[in-house]
Amino acid sequence: MSKVGQIERATQNRIVKLFQEVLHYRYLGNLEKEEENSNVVEPLLTKHLTEKGYNASLISKALFEFKKIVTINTNDDLYQANKNVYAALRYGINVKEEARQNKTTVQLIDWKNPQHNDFAIAEEVTIKGQHNTRGEQGRTKRPDIVIYINGIAIGVLELKRSTVSVSEGIRQNNDNQKHLFIKPFYTTIQLVMAGQDVEGLRYAAIDTSEKYYLKWKEVSEEFNPNDTFLLELSKPIREQAAKADNQLDKHIIEMLGKERLLEILHDFIVYDRGQKKFCRPNQYFGLKAAQEHIRQKEGGIIWHTQGSGKSLTMVWLTKWIR
């Protein structure tokens, strides 16, 4: 292995350890040599649903319906497929156990109780490219780290050594979503990420051009010295992140803790006229402050600069109130 490969391998080893020891994700292993890797690991999802009390018949029917939503061909529209999958994740899947019975909603993720879900990572996940309608074989790709919730792949993370721009990881992610590579794998993917130690983590949704990838900024005394609610809310995360030796570890701790990750996925995604969008940090913390005012039956003002996403903040706040 070249020295370059050794450096990137050391970074990946550290990040895998961080997920396990700090964020308490399970480790599914190095899947480079596994030939049937998928964005839905059915045994893990079945295990989770069984633990939630669903019987075998409901689980079988829910898995069948979910796989129909998840599975696409390389020439199908990734945006619409991802939107359909997100609806199934957020609202559950309605199935009938028997023909004459009422439908039961099978929840694939326990949004209310983050710790009641199975958070896991795997590395070097080899995904085979599919044939397209012209008979062309898609190229096999291998994301550095894949994040799973209950066996469903919801995030990919490409890692680069500190002497290489994070942009290279972003471009690698975007290439992977093309029909010549592993586009069907991304139907379940919610977070597309790239990172390196100096620049930290960049995140976006599927089909996002490089210039629109976002960077997390945790609330702090410097960021907002007067909002004691937000500072207290963020305190445990800031204390954990303060122990990080670099920007990448810090951002992973801030964004991908179990509670915050589920909250971002549940409350801060919107499909807007062909483009899936995530919240920026200012929108996230502005909404968190607004939620607290609403709970206290108080009004208030969210101040955003021009172009900082005021309309989307209103959309997410309205959805939360409903």
C-alpha positions in Angstrom: 0.0 0.0 0.0 1.3 3.5 -0.9 1.9 6.1 1.8 -1.1 8.0 0.5 -3.3 4.9 1.0 -1.8 4.4 4.5 -2.7 8.0 5.5 -6.3 7.7 4.3 -6.6 4.3 5.9 -5.4 5.8 9.2 -8.1 8.5 8.9 -10.8 5.9 8.2 -9.7 3.7 11.1 -10.0 6.7 13.4 -13.5 7.7 12.1 -14.7 4.1 12.5 -13.5 4.1 16.1 -15.2 7.5 16.7 -18.5 6.2 15.5 -18.2 3.2 17.8 -16.7 4.7 21.0 -18.2 8.2 21.0 -21.5 8.0 19.1 -22.1 4.3 20.1 -22.9 2.9 16.6 -22.5 -0.8 16.0 -19.8 -1.9 13.6 -21.0 -4.2 10.8 -17.5 -4.8 9.5 -15.5 -4.3 6.3 -17.8 -5.3 3.5 -15.3 -5.0 0.6 -15.5 -8.7 -0.3 -19.2 -9.1 0.3 -20.9 -9.7 -3.1 -24.6 -8.9 -2.2 -24.4 -5.6 -0.4 -27.6 -3.6 -0.6 -29.1 -0.4 0.7 -31.6 -2.5 2.7 -30.1 -5.3 4.9 -33.3 -7.3 5.4 -32.2 -9.4 8.4 -31.4 -6.3 10.4 -34.6 -4.6 9.4 -36.6 -7.7 10.2 -34.9 -8.0 13.6 -35.8 -4.4 14.4 -39.5 -4.8 13.3 -39.8 -8.0 15.3 -38.5 -6.2 18.4 -41.1 -3.5 17.8 -43.8 -6.2 18.1 -44.9 -6.6 14.5 -45.8 -10.2 13.6 -44.1 -12.1 10.8 -46.9 -11.6 8.3 -46.9 -7.8 8.7 -43.2 -7.7 8.5 -43.1 -9.7 5.3 -45.7 -7.6 3.6 -44.0 -4.3 4.7 -40.6 -5.5 3.5 -42.2 -6.5 0.1 -43.7 -3.0 -0.3 -40.6 -1.2 0.9 -38.4 -3.1 -1.5 -40.7 -2.2 -4.4 -40.2 1.5 -3.5 -36.5 1.2 -3.0 -35.7 -0.7 -6.2 -35.1 1.2 -9.4 -33.3 0.8 -12.7 -30.3 3.0 -13.6 -32.5 5.1 -16.0 -35.2 5.8 -13.5 -35.6 9.2 -11.7 -33.5 9.1 -8.5 -35.2 12.2 -7.1 -38.7 10.7 -7.2 -37.5 7.3 -5.9 -35.7 9.0 -3.0 -38.8 11.0 -2.3 -41.0 7.9 -2.2 -38.5 6.2 0.1 -38.4 9.1 2.4 -42.1 9.1 2.7 -42.0 5.5 3.7 -39.3 6.1 6.3 -41.0 9.2 7.8 -44.6 8.0 7.8 -44.3 4.2 7.7 -45.8 1.7 5.3 -49.5 0.8 5.4 -50.2 -2.9 4.9 -53.0 -5.4 5.5 -52.4 -8.6 7.3 -55.6 -10.1 5.8 -57.8 -9.0 3.0 -60.7 -8.0 5.1 -58.7 -6.3 7.9 -57.9 -2.7 8.3 -54.5 -1.5 7.3 -51.6 -1.3 9.9 -48.9 1.2 9.7 -45.5 -0.4 10.0 -42.9 2.2 11.2 -39.5 1.4 9.9 -37.8 3.9 12.2 -38.8 4.8 15.8 -38.6 8.6 15.5 -39.8 9.3 19.0 -37.2 7.1 20.7 -33.8 7.4 19.0 -32.2 4.8 21.3 -34.7 2.2 20.3 -33.2 2.0 16.8 -30.2 0.1 15.5 -27.5 2.6 14.4 -24.6 1.0 12.6 -21.8 1.6 10.2 -19.9 -0.5 7.7 -16.8 0.4 5.7 -15.6 -0.3 2.2 -19.1 -1.3 1.1 -18.8 -2.8 -2.3 -21.8 -2.1 -4.5 -22.1 -3.6 -8.0 -23.3 -1.3 -10.8 -26.4 -2.5 -12.6 -27.0 -2.9 -16.4 -28.9 -0.1 -17.9 -31.5 -0.4 -20.7 -28.8 -0.3 -23.4 -27.1 -3.4 -21.8 -24.2 -1.4 -20.4 -22.8 -2.7 -17.1 -22.5 -0.1 -14.4 -19.2 0.1 -12.6 -18.7 -1.2 -9.1 -18.0 1.4 -6.4 -17.1 1.2 -2.8 -18.1 4.0 -0.4 -15.7 4.5 2.5 -18.4 4.4 5.2 -22.1 3.7 5.0 -24.4 4.6 7.9 -27.4 2.3 8.5 -30.5 2.8 10.7 -32.3 -0.5 11.3 -30.5 -2.0 8.3 -31.5 0.8 5.9 -28.5 2.7 4.4 -29.2 6.4 5.1 -25.8 8.0 4.7 -22.5 7.7 2.8 -19.2 9.3 3.9 -16.2 9.6 1.6 -13.0 10.4 3.5 -9.9 12.2 2.1 -6.4 12.8 3.6 -5.8 16.3 4.8 -3.6 17.3 1.8 -6.5 16.6 -0.6 -9.4 19.0 -0.8 -12.8 17.8 0.5 -14.1 18.7 -3.0 -12.6 15.5 -4.3 -14.8 13.5 -2.0 -17.8 15.5 -3.0 -17.1 14.9 -6.7 -16.6 11.2 -6.0 -20.1 11.1 -4.2 -21.7 12.9 -7.1 -20.2 10.5 -9.7 -21.4 7.5 -7.7 -25.0 8.7 -8.2 -24.8 8.6 -12.0 -26.4 5.8 -13.9 -23.0 4.5 -15.0 -22.1 3.8 -11.4 -24.3 2.9 -8.4 -27.3 5.2 -8.7 -29.9 2.6 -7.5 -28.0 2.4 -4.1 -28.9 6.0 -3.4 -32.7 5.6 -3.3 -32.5 5.2 0.5 -29.6 7.6 1.1 -30.6 10.8 3.0 -27.2 12.3 3.8 -24.4 12.4 1.3 -21.1 13.5 3.0 -17.4 14.0 2.4 -14.8 15.0 4.8 -11.1 15.5 5.7 -9.4 16.6 8.9 -8.7 20.3 8.1 -11.8 21.3 6.2 -14.1 19.1 8.2 -17.4 17.6 7.0 -19.6 18.7 4.1 -23.1 17.4 3.7 -25.9 17.5 1.2 -28.9 15.5 -0.2 -28.8 13.4 -3.3 -28.3 15.1 -6.7 -26.8 18.2 -5.1 -24.1 20.1 -7.0 -20.8 20.7 -5.3 -21.3 24.4 -4.6 -24.4 23.7 -2.5 -22.8 21.3 -0.1 -23.1 22.6 3.5 -20.9 22.9 6.5 -22.1 22.5 10.1 -21.5 25.3 12.7 -22.6 24.5 16.2 -24.2 27.2 18.3 -21.8 28.8 20.8 -21.4 31.8 23.0 -19.7 33.5 20.1 -22.4 32.5 17.7 -25.3 33.6 19.9 -24.3 34.8 23.4 -27.9 35.8 24.5 -29.8 32.6 23.8 -29.4 30.6 27.0 -31.9 28.0 25.7 -29.9 27.1 22.6 -26.6 27.1 24.6 -28.0 24.7 27.2 -29.6 22.5 24.5 -26.2 22.2 22.7 -24.0 22.0 25.7 -23.6 18.1 25.9 -22.7 18.0 22.2 -20.3 21.0 22.4 -18.6 19.3 25.4 -18.1 16.1 23.4 -17.0 17.9 20.3 -14.5 20.0 22.3 -12.4 16.9 22.8 -11.9 16.4 19.1 -8.5 17.0 17.6 -9.7 18.1 14.2 -12.6 19.6 12.3 -13.8 16.3 10.8 -14.2 14.5 14.2 -15.9 17.7 15.6 -18.4 17.9 12.8 -19.3 14.2 12.9 -19.9 14.4 16.7 -22.1 17.5 16.2 -24.2 16.2 13.3 -24.4 12.5 13.6 -25.2 11.8 17.2 -28.3 9.5 17.3 -30.8 12.1 18.6 -29.7 14.9 16.3 -29.4 12.8 13.2 -33.0 11.5 13.6 -34.2 15.0 14.3 -32.5 16.4 11.2 -33.9 13.6 9.0 -37.4 13.9 10.4 -37.9 17.7 10.6 -35.3 19.3 8.3 -35.7 17.8 4.8 -37.8 19.2 2.0 -38.4 18.1 -1.6 -38.7 21.4 -3.5 -39.5 21.3 -7.2 -37.1 18.6 -8.2 -34.4 19.4 -5.6 -34.1 17.8 -2.2 -32.8 20.2 0.5 -31.3 20.0 4.0 -31.2 22.7 6.7 -28.3 25.0 7.2 -27.1 25.4 10.8 -28.7 28.8 11.1 -32.1 27.3 10.0 -31.8 24.4 12.5 -31.0 26.6 15.5 -33.5 29.3 14.5 -36.2 26.6 14.3 -35.2 25.1 17.6 -35.5 28.5 19.3 -38.9 29.1 17.6 -40.1 25.7 18.9 -39.3 26.7 22.4 -41.1 30.0 22.1 -44.2 28.2 20.7 -44.1 25.7 23.6 -44.1 28.7 26.0 -47.0 30.3 24.0 -44.8 33.3 23.1 -44.1 35.1 19.9 -40.7 36.2 18.5 -38.6 37.1 15.5 -36.1 34.9 13.6 -33.5 37.2 12.0 -31.9 35.8 8.9 -29.8 37.7 6.3 -30.8 37.9 2.7 -30.4 34.5 0.9 -30.1 32.5 4.2 -33.2 30.4 3.6 -36.1 32.3 5.4 -38.7 30.6 3.2 -37.5 27.1 4.0 -37.3 28.0 7.7 -41.0 28.9 7.6 -41.8 25.7 5.8 -40.1 23.5 8.4 -41.6 25.5 11.3 -45.1 25.1 9.8 -44.6 21.4 9.3 -43.4 21.0 12.9 -46.4 23.0 14.2 -48.8 20.8 12.2 
